[in-house]
Every structure is written in C-alpha cells, then in structure tokens.
C-alpha cells in the first residue's frame, strides 16, 4: 500500500503538516511516514593557498574538519529528534506505527526516489529557510510540485478539518486527470464539493464543466458547479472566501514552462496567495 509522506523540517509549518498528514493517512487508510532531509556533508578543500606555515595549515585543516563533523552530528541529531517528535505527535492523534526517514541530499531528489511508493506528499507552504528567500512561499515548494508526479498537499500554519473543497477546473488535460484521480480517491469523499471554471459562458465551457461534474457525481460526490468570468487567481480567491472553502484542489502546472514564463501560472499564483491548503494533482 502506498504511503502518505509528510516532510518535516522544524519550521512553524511542521505541526500542521503532521496534522494534515495524519488526517490524510486516516482518510486514505494508508501508512504514514515522515521525511527529514539533511544537506550533503561538506567537502573540505585541501588546497589552501597562501603563505601559511605547514603546521598552521594542518591545524586549520584539523579545526575545519572537526567543526564540520560537529555540525553534521548536530544536524543529524536534530533531524532524528524532529522525526521522533513527529511520530509521538501523531501517536496522540491515533495514527499507529508511523515510519521515519532521515536522508541526505535535496528534498526534490529524495522525494523522486520514493514517489512510486507514495500516494500523497504533505509539505509546508513556508519551510525553515523561506524567510531567507521569500516571505510568500517556501523556496522548495514549487520545485517539489514541478518535479514529482504524485499529488502534493501544501499546507499553511493552521490545521482545520476540511468540510468543503473547491476544484479549480480549466478543462486542460492535467485538470481532467485531476478530476479522474480525485473521483477515484477516498481522500475527499463525503465532503461538500464545489467545481469552479473561470471563463466565459460558452458552449465549450458548459460541456467541459458538465463532464467534470458528471464524473464526480458518478463517484458519489454532491457537486456545486459554477462558471465565473475574470482573472483566474482573483476569481478563485473570492470564491473560496464567499463559500468558506477549506481546501483548494488544482491541476499542477498544466501548461508549458515557456508559456508560464510569459503569461504566468495560476498554480504559482495560488501557491503564493492561498491561505488554505492546496492540493496539487498531475
């Protein structure tokens, strides 16, 4: 059975990551695992230049090696502590026997190694380094969403049990696959389902949204469908507020990277703007 994989890094988002991962694990009846990724241990350069005496050079090298070994040990111990704390936290939520993984490398590479065994990745919207790069969205989130093929649930700093969710649907191949995968999943079964398409009131738009609504209804969803005109990110944000949506579902980066460079991406904008969890499905 494929796992729900929660990425914990000690940031403020780690607690809601644990909450949502435990919630998803229960909804999917899937095992829960935690992942913490460490940077690769640094490599000490041996060709120190300058006019240092041999004994000074050797002393500096020894101190550098000792310092890096200490940093690596502390980072490893901190990672193990975070993983154990996460496991104890979800024990209290009724999730039994979660697994934990401490890995070296980049988060993207580590996730790509396990994505075939993973049904859902849960990650914080703002990671432990996001304040160094962006106050809006964690520096690694967009890279993760672009790189892996399994669904990614991006969460903020507050957990709330979802009661109603919105699917932002644009009729693209990615959005159609999103509908089909979601319809077959138990993750959101029983919740109020809203389906929103941004665009004009055309025959094509009505046919596309009717197709999506029919697929969801065939799988037991009660669907409220609507087509609204305007800028996609603004319309989606306003709809979420007006209908008190708890969770937003979108296809992940359905258009080409070149087109996104020139016209922007609704996915990226919603990653930056959404104050509710965002489930991205390829």
LUMFIDREN-738410 format. One line per field, with one value per residue (C-alpha): residue in one letter; chain; residue number from 0; y, z, x negated. Coordinates in steps of 0.02 Angstrom, whole numbers, plus 50000, padded with zeros to 5 digits. Each point is the difference from the previous one (the first is absolute). Last residue first. Layout:
! residues N
roba = c(a	...) $
dolum = c(A	...) $
rodo = c(NUM	...) $
y = c(Y	...) $
z = c(Z	...) $
x = c(X	...) $
! end
This chain:
! residues 282
roba = c(x	x	x	x	x	x	x	x	x	x	x	x	x	x	x	x	x	x	x	x	x	x	x	x	x	x	x	x	x	x	x	x	x	x	x	x	x	x	x	x	x	x	x	x	x	x	x	x	x	x	x	x	x	x	x	x	x	x	x	x	x	x	x	x	x	x	x	x	x	x	x	x	x	x	x	x	x	x	x	x	x	x	x	x	x	x	x	x	x	x	x	x	x	x	x	x	x	x	x	x	x	x	x	x	x	x	x	x	x	x	x	x	x	x	x	x	x	x	x	x	x	x	x	x	x	x	x	x	x	x	x	x	x	x	x	x	x	x	x	x	x	x	x	x	x	x	x	x	x	x	x	x	x	x	x	x	x	x	x	x	x	x	x	x	x	x	x	x	x	x	x	x	x	x	x	x	x	x	x	x	x	x	x	x	x	x	x	x	x	x	x	x	x	x	x	x	x	x	x	x	x	x	x	x	x	x	x	x	x	x	x	x	x	x	x	x	x	x	x	x	x	x	x	x	x	x	x	x	x	x	x	x	x	x	x	x	x	x	x	x	x	x	x	x	x	x	x	x	x	x	x	x	x	x	x	x	x	x	x	x	x	x	x	x	x	x	x	x	x	x	x	x	x	x	x	x	x	x	x	x	x	x) $
dolum = c(A	A	A	A	A	A	A	A	A	A	A	A	A	A	A	A	A	A	A	A	A	A	A	A	A	A	A	A	A	A	A	A	A	A	A	A	A	A	A	A	A	A	A	A	A	A	A	A	A	A	A	A	A	A	A	A	A	A	A	A	A	A	A	A	A	A	A	A	A	A	A	A	A	A	A	A	A	A	A	A	A	A	A	A	A	A	A	A	A	A	A	A	A	A	A	A	A	A	A	A	A	A	A	A	A	A	A	A	A	A	A	A	A	A	A	A	A	A	A	A	A	A	A	A	A	A	A	A	A	A	A	A	A	A	A	A	A	A	A	A	A	A	A	A	A	A	A	A	A	A	A	A	A	A	A	A	A	A	A	A	A	A	A	A	A	A	A	A	A	A	A	A	A	A	A	A	A	A	A	A	A	A	A	A	A	A	A	A	A	A	A	A	A	A	A	A	A	A	A	A	A	A	A	A	A	A	A	A	A	A	A	A	A	A	A	A	A	A	A	A	A	A	A	A	A	A	A	A	A	A	A	A	A	A	A	A	A	A	A	A	A	A	A	A	A	A	A	A	A	A	A	A	A	A	A	A	A	A	A	A	A	A	A	A	A	A	A	A	A	A	A	A	A	A	A	A	A	A	A	A	A	A) $
rodo = c(281	280	279	278	277	276	275	274	273	272	271	270	269	268	267	266	265	264	263	262	261	260	259	258	257	256	255	254	253	252	251	250	249	248	247	246	245	244	243	242	241	240	239	238	237	236	235	234	233	232	231	230	229	228	227	226	225	224	223	222	221	220	219	218	217	216	215	214	213	212	211	210	209	208	207	206	205	204	203	202	201	200	199	198	197	196	195	194	193	192	191	190	189	188	187	186	185	184	183	182	181	180	179	178	177	176	175	174	173	172	171	170	169	168	167	166	165	164	163	162	161	160	159	158	157	156	155	154	153	152	151	150	149	148	147	146	145	144	143	142	141	140	139	138	137	136	135	134	133	132	131	130	129	128	127	126	125	124	123	122	121	120	119	118	117	116	115	114	113	112	111	110	109	108	107	106	105	104	103	102	101	100	99	98	97	96	95	94	93	92	91	90	89	88	87	86	85	84	83	82	81	80	79	78	77	76	75	74	73	72	71	70	69	68	67	66	65	64	63	62	61	60	59	58	57	56	55	54	53	52	51	50	49	48	47	46	45	44	43	42	41	40	39	38	37	36	35	34	33	32	31	30	29	28	27	26	25	24	23	22	21	20	19	18	17	16	15	14	13	12	11	10	9	8	7	6	5	4	3	2	1	0) $
y = c(50797	50045	50150	50009	50174	50028	50167	50174	49998	50142	49938	49822	50071	50110	49855	49890	50142	50011	50151	50064	50005	49876	49890	49980	49941	49879	49918	49996	49879	50057	49899	49968	50084	49961	50132	49955	50078	50100	50127	50029	50187	49987	49856	50085	50161	49908	49902	50155	50097	49859	49969	50179	50028	49903	49871	49826	49901	49822	49939	49814	49862	49868	49816	49938	50028	50175	50038	49941	50093	50164	49988	49968	50139	50119	49963	50009	50164	50075	49942	50073	50165	50097	50077	49951	49936	49826	49956	49833	49994	49837	49986	49861	49818	49937	50117	49877	49846	50008	49950	50169	50089	49904	50031	50184	50029	49908	50122	50148	49940	49975	50178	50039	50144	49932	50077	49862	50072	49912	49993	49932	49992	49972	50155	50011	50166	50049	49971	49840	49940	49829	49922	49867	49877	50049	50084	50141	50149	49988	49974	50148	50109	49952	50019	50186	50009	50122	50182	50069	49946	49953	50007	49994	49839	49905	49899	49968	50105	49910	49844	49832	49848	49873	49881	49824	49955	49840	50062	50168	49926	50050	50155	50059	49987	50090	50142	50019	50014	49886	49899	49899	49967	49892	49969	49871	50020	49861	50053	50154	50038	50186	49975	49884	50143	50106	49858	49968	50185	50014	49849	50078	50168	49918	49899	50158	50090	49856	50002	50188	49990	49862	50095	50159	49907	49915	50168	50079	49855	50005	50188	49988	49863	50098	50156	49903	49921	50170	50077	49856	50018	50187	50107	50101	49988	49863	49867	49853	49875	50059	49924	49917	50044	49864	49992	50107	49911	49943	49954	49881	49934	49848	49959	49838	50016	49985	50145	50104	49947	50039	50164	50056	49945	50095	50152	50004	49962	50137	50111	49972	50020	50167	50102	49930	49846	49919	49871	49928	49885	49847	49910	49824	49882	49829) $
z = c(49399	50164	50112	50166	50074	50185	50041	50001	49812	49930	49955	49957	49912	49892	49959	49946	49901	49899	49919	49824	49928	50107	50019	49811	49996	50146	49905	50071	50124	50147	50139	49981	50140	50164	50133	50179	50135	49889	50094	49848	49986	50050	49881	49861	50021	49990	49846	49910	50041	49946	49838	49942	49955	49951	50108	49955	50141	50063	50169	50009	50112	49979	49985	49868	49855	50068	49979	49820	49959	50072	49899	49838	50039	50029	49827	49910	50085	49954	49819	49981	50064	50159	50008	50110	50171	50041	50177	50075	50181	50098	50177	50086	50000	49900	50008	50019	49942	49825	49835	49973	50044	49870	49864	50040	50006	49835	49926	50074	49926	49829	50009	50035	50118	50167	50170	50114	50162	50167	50142	50178	50023	50176	50046	50025	50006	49938	49814	49900	49828	49957	49857	49883	49922	49844	50074	49932	49974	50170	50087	49913	50045	50183	50019	50034	50117	49946	50041	50110	49874	49998	50175	50082	49905	50083	50127	49873	49961	49909	50104	49911	49991	49864	49946	49928	50023	49948	49823	50076	50105	49908	49927	50177	50048	49841	50029	50184	49957	50069	50159	50072	50167	49981	50124	50010	50084	50119	50050	49950	50143	50015	50155	49897	49874	50119	50054	49819	49967	50156	49943	49829	50071	50123	49860	49899	50148	50029	49816	49999	50160	49928	49836	50092	50112	49850	49912	50150	50022	49816	50007	50158	49928	49840	50098	50101	49844	49916	50153	50011	49816	50013	49915	49849	49901	49926	50082	49881	50110	49976	50129	49928	50087	50059	49882	50064	50112	49954	50124	49944	50098	49955	50015	49943	49895	50047	49879	50121	50149	49913	49938	50177	50067	49858	50034	50183	49972	49869	50120	50129	49877	49931	50134	49938	50073	49831	49979	49832	50018	49889	49982	49951	49859	50046) $
x = c(50046	50084	49970	50095	49992	50032	50081	49922	49975	49895	49827	50046	50153	49890	49884	50145	50080	49839	49921	50026	49824	49904	50154	50008	49819	50027	50142	50176	50079	49899	50083	50186	50094	50088	50036	50042	50109	50119	50105	50113	49966	49817	49959	50097	49901	49834	50053	50061	49843	49883	50096	50020	50182	50156	50088	50062	50082	50025	50064	49965	50066	49864	50044	49880	50121	50026	49815	49996	50161	49934	49840	50095	50123	49854	49931	50167	50044	49832	50015	50175	49936	50037	49827	49857	49949	50066	50049	50051	50056	50005	50070	49903	50055	49851	49851	49856	50096	49926	50081	50083	49837	49902	50130	50020	49811	49980	50126	49906	49835	50080	50068	50183	49962	50061	49969	50066	50069	50013	50124	49990	49812	49936	49902	49813	49908	49827	50021	50018	49945	50073	49902	50071	49875	49903	49847	49893	50116	50084	49833	49918	50150	49986	49812	49985	50147	50134	50034	49862	49872	49816	49927	50171	50035	49860	50101	50136	50152	50141	49969	49997	50114	49958	50138	50015	49817	49910	49963	49949	49860	49840	50083	50032	49816	49947	50123	49952	49817	49865	49986	50145	50081	50155	50140	50139	50168	50052	50175	50096	50120	49970	49891	49889	49995	49897	49886	49952	49970	49890	49899	49973	49951	49878	49920	49977	49924	49879	49950	49977	49897	49890	49975	49955	49877	49919	49990	49914	49878	49953	49975	49895	49890	49975	49954	49872	49924	49984	49920	49873	49957	49974	50128	49941	50159	50104	50106	50005	50090	50177	50116	50154	50162	50120	50150	50141	50124	50175	50137	50136	50148	50103	50185	50080	50158	50184	50027	50103	49892	49837	50072	50044	49830	49915	50109	49953	49815	49987	50097	49861	49856	50061	49912	49835	49915	49971	50138	50053	50151	50015	50167	49955	50047	50066) $
! end
